[in-house]
Amino acid sequence: MRRVTVAAGAAVLLLCAGCADAGEKVSESYESAVGKGGVSYDEGLSKKLRKLSQEGGTAPLADLTVFNWEKVHVFFEGATAEEIERAVGEPVLDDKRYYDAGNLLVFEYNGKLSKAVSVIPDLLTIDGRHTWGPDVVLKARAPRSLLALSEK
């Protein structure tokens, strides 16, 4: 009986080790994919944006993110790869258009593309401007409303 328990425990450890490796590979593949169609969905940021929209108020975008950035580019569904590349200065999408039903936020740090995320739904209004600095503030126009971007 003891040998069976030890063997079962060893099997569980091997399975867990395999899961950790798979998770690391997913993370590595995302990081290497940025600039090559490496757009990911950011559930945490999406939740924070929805909460701000529903409750109203104002918040710096930097306070809603958990990573460093110095510039953000904001796009809507249907933005072309060329339009995004012109604003960012390097390729972001593999496809010809951004098709997610939300906003695409492309972040730069130290002058380079660092992260491209999709946030759903599309709650941001940009009034024709695509690029914002680190002092950008989001303001709900009214509870359960769109969020307007502005500089401090």
Secondary structure, DSSP 8 states (H G I E B T S, - for coil): -HHHHHHHHHHHHHHHHHHHHHHHHHHHHHHHHTTTT-EEE-HHHHHHHHHHHHH--EEEHHHH-SS--SEEEEE-TT-BHHHHHHHHSS---SSSB--SSSEEEEEEETTEEEEEEEESS--EE-TT--EE-TTEEEEESSTTS-EEEEE-
